[in-house]
Amino acid sequence: MRNSFISSFENNGKYQVKKIHIIVFMTVIIGSLAACECLNRYFITHLSDNFKIYDSFLHQHKDTEILFLGDSHFIHGIDPTSFPDQTFNLSFSGASYIQSYYLLKHFIPEMSHLKLVILPLDLHSMSSFRGNRINVPSFWNRFIEYPELVKYKGLPILKNNFCLTLLSEEAGRGFFLKNLFTFLYTAHGNIEKMPRPGKLEINQYLNQKKALLRADYHFKECIIPDDALFTYFDKIITLCRDHSISVVTLQTPVSQFYLDQAQQYISIHPIITDIYYNHAYDKQIMQNLNYLEYYLDRSELFMADGDHLNRMGKSLFSKVLSRDIEHIITIHNNIMAKK
């Protein structure tokens, strides 16, 4: 008895593809992609820095009194252990005022002890490069209110609400394949010990080329200030005012290379002064702490890539900043005691 496939081919001159074959093939492909997407979301939930910070915050947010709410500059520049008790650094790589507002709005009803919020007011904080992207949307989508955000950023921002994690920048195919390989070949499948790919090496020292590229990335062909970012900055200020929470703005140190390159695109001081000295914020921003040029003459020792501190810079800067924060908290307590 001849093989039915050969018989069919001889009789018809070709193999006949039936609808059921196409359906089965498409089902397998779609099912495989869906399984990979679900597995990657599992990896993101258990491995990404965003979820680790979030999980830690959930255990102490009700007792937090001082809150740093920023981006990677705060991650690599602020050591909460150098500050008074009940200080938390709720900062995320790539976060803007948009994400920070919705995150704070979500938690603030439960944070009755919160006294002070420290916001970044760095050179890139109002740049459109920051406002046009949402890193790890699978994390942020639980907080962001897209119907409201669309009013300021337009319909294209909605793509973040429906994107696949395998296609994202921060946790895409490279993240998935590395973690899948480690999960399969590490003893006991212990994924908790896996490092996140692409994480900034905070022990490295300043590289001039990287510093220049960072400045170009932040400012070249960007709109400053971005209207949506300014709007959400204002929303954070208003939210804090309504809950009797003091606000401090902060510029973290940058390198001389980065600063010189940035000045080719923007005027440095108006970005800060136009906001801090805006009469609308006279009573809403308690103080601005400008450490932008703090390490200019020692950039090679304390900077990692132009606008991020390395481990040594972070430790020393946090100790210096803590004295300012302790003083501000004293002022806040005195003001509240008089009310």
N, C-alpha and C positions, 0 to 999 in steps of 0.2 A: 504494500500500500504506500503510494507516494505521499509525501508531505502535502497537506491541503494548501499551504501557502504557495508551493511550487506549482501545484496543479492550477490554482487560481491565476498565477502569473502567466503560465503557458496558455491558458484559455483566453485570457483577456489582454495579454501583451503588457500588462502593468499591474502593480498592486493597487487595489481599490481601498482608498482611505474612507472609512465610514464616519458618520457624525459622532458615533459613540467614542471612536478613537480620539477625536478632537476634544470632546468633552472631558474624557479621562485625562488627556494630556494637560489641558488648561486647569483642571481641578488640582492636579499634582503640582503644577507650577505655582498657582495662586496659594494653595495650601502650604507649600514650602516657604514662600515669601512671608505669608502670615505668621508661620511658626518662627521664622527668623526675627521678624519684627517684635513678636511677643517676647522672645528670648532676649533681644537687645534691650527692651524696656525693663526686663528683669535685671539685666546687668546695670543699666543706668540707675535704677532704684537702689541697688545695693552697693554700687561702686562710685558713682559720680559725687564730686565734692558738694554739689548743690544739696543732694539728699542727706549727706552726712551732716552738713551744717544745719539743715532744717531739722533733722531728728534730734540733734543736740539742743537746738533752741526750744523745741517742744517741751523739754524737761525742765526748763528754767525761765521761760518767757514771762511767767506771771510774777516772778520776783525781780526781773531785770529793772535796774534803775538808770543805767547809762547804755545807750545803744548806738553803735557805729553802724551806719547804713550806707554801704558804698559798693565799690567794684574791686578789681584786682589790686588797685593801689592800697586799699585798706587791708586786703588779705595779706599782702606782702609787706605792709608797713605798720600794722597795728598788732601788738601782742596784748591781749586782754588781761593776762596775768600781771602786767605792770600797772594796772589801773585799780581803782577801788573795787571792793567786792560788788557783785551783782552787775558787772560790766559784760556785755556780749558784743562780739563782732559779727553782725549779721550781714556779711558782704559776700558778693558772688561775682565770679569772673564774668565780665561782659555786661554786668547789670547797669542800667541807666536809672534816671529819676522815674521813668515809667514803671519799671518793675518794682523799684523801691516803694513807690507810692501804694501800689496795690498790695504789696506784702505788708506794709505798715497798716494799711486800712483794714486788712484781714485780722491782724493780731491786736490792734490797739484797744479794742473794747475789753480785752482780758488783761491788759497791762496797767493795772491801777497804780503800780509803784514807779512807773517810768517817769523820770525827771528830765532827762537830757537826751536829745538825738543829735548825733554828729553826722553831717552830710559832707560829701566831697564837693569842693568847688575848684576842681583842677582845670587846667587849660583845655582839656578835651571833654570836660563834663557837659558842655553845651554844644558839642560838635555833632553834626548830623550823621557822622559815621556811627556814632553810638545809638542814635535814635532810630536807625533804619534796620536794626537787627535784634533778634531775641535769641540768645544762646540757650540751648537745651529747652525748647518750648514744651517738651513733655513734662518738665518741672513747672514752668511758669504758667502754663495754661490753667492750672487750678486756681490761680489768683487773678489773672488779668481779665478785666471786663471788656471784651472786644467790641460790643456795641458802642461803648463810650470811646474807646481808643480809635475806632474807625473815624470818628468825627475830626480827629486831629492828625491821623496818619494816613487816612484814605483806605480804600478797599484792599490794596495789595498787602496790608499788614495781616489780613485774615489768613493768608497762606500759612502763617505760623500755627494757626489753630487746627490745621488739618494735615500738617506735614508728617512724613514718616521719619522715624528716628534714624533709620539706616541711611537717609539722605542728608542728615544734618551735619554741620561742620564739627561740632564739639564731640558728638558721640555717634559718628557715622560708621561706615563699613570697616575702617581701620580699627576703631574702638571695639566693634563687635567681633571681628576675626581674631584680634589679639586675646580678648577675654574668652572667646570660645575655645581657642587652642589651649590657653592656660587652664580653663575649667576641665577640659578633657584629659590633660596630661599631668596636672598637678595632683599629688597624692590627696585623696579624699575630696577632690574637687573644691578645695578651700579657696573660694574666690574673694574672701574678705581681705586677703593679704596682697591682692594685685594692685599695683600702682596705676594711676590714670595716665594714659599716654598723652604726651605733649605738655605735661605740667612744667611750669617754669622752674628751672633749677636755681633755687635761691642761694646756693652756695657759690655760684659763679660770679665772676667779676666783670666789670663794665667792658663792653665791646662797642667801639665807636660806630661801626657799620650798623649794628643792630639798633643803636640809639637813633641814628639818622633815619633808618627805615621806619621805626616806630613813630617818629614825628611826622613823616610823610603820610603814613597810614592814618594818623589822627586828624590831619588838617588839610592835606592836598585835595583840592576840588570839593571841599566840604562846606556846608553852610554853618556859620557861627554868628550869633546863636541860633540854634534850631528852635523854631516856635513851639513845637510840641514839647520839647524837653523843658523849655522855660515854663510852659503851662503846668507841667507836672511837678516841677520844682516848687512852683507857687502852691500847688495842691498839697504838697507835703507840709509846707510852712503853715498853711491854713489849718490842716488837720491837726498839727501839733498845737497850734494856738487854741483851737477849740477844746483841747484836752489839757490845757495848762501845762504843756511840755515845752521846755526851753530848747532852742535850736542853736547849734554852733556850726559854722562852715569851716572847712579845713582844706588847705593846699598841702599835699605831701611833697617831699623833696623830689627833684628831678636832676639829671646830670647837665653839665654845661653843654655837651654835644646836643642833647635833646632840646634844650632851651634855645640855643642859637638857631637850630633848624626850624623850630616852631615859629620863631620871630620872622621868618621869611614869609609866613602865611598869615599870621595874626598879630594884632597889637596886644601884648601880654597883659598889661595892667587894667585896661578898660574892661576886660572880661570879668575880672574880679570886682573892681570898684563900681562898675555900673550896676552890679547886683547888690553888693554889700551896702553901698551908700545910696541905694534906691530908697526914697522916703517911704515907700509903701512897706518897707521892711525894717524901719527904724526901731520899732518895738518888738519885732517878731524874731529877728536874728540877734541873739544876745551878744555874740562876738564872732569875729573872723580870725582864725589862726593861720597866718601865712608862713609856711615853712618851705615854700617853693625853692628858695635859693639856699637852703640850710646846708646842703652838702656840695655846693658847686665846686669848692676848692678841694674837696675830698671825694669826688665822684668815683674815682677808680677803686677806692677802698670800700665804699658803702652802697654803690648802685649795681644792679644786676644787668639791666638791659636798656638803660636810658631813663626810664620813668618808673621802674620798680626797685625797691630796696632789696639788697641781699640779706642774708641772715644776720650778719653783724649790724648792718644799718638799721634793720627792723628793731633789734634789741635796744640799741642806743637811742633811736628816735622815740620809741615807746616810753622810755624812762623820762625823757625830756618833756614829751607831750603830757604825760600823766600829771605833772605838776600844774600845768595850765588847767587841766580838766578838774583837778581837785579844787582849785581856786574858783572855777566857774560854778561848780556844784555848791560851794559855800555861798556864793552870791544868790544862786537859785533858791536855796533853802531860806535865806534871809528874806527874799522877796515874797516867797510863799507864806512865811510866818507872819508877815504884815497884812496879808489879805484876810 
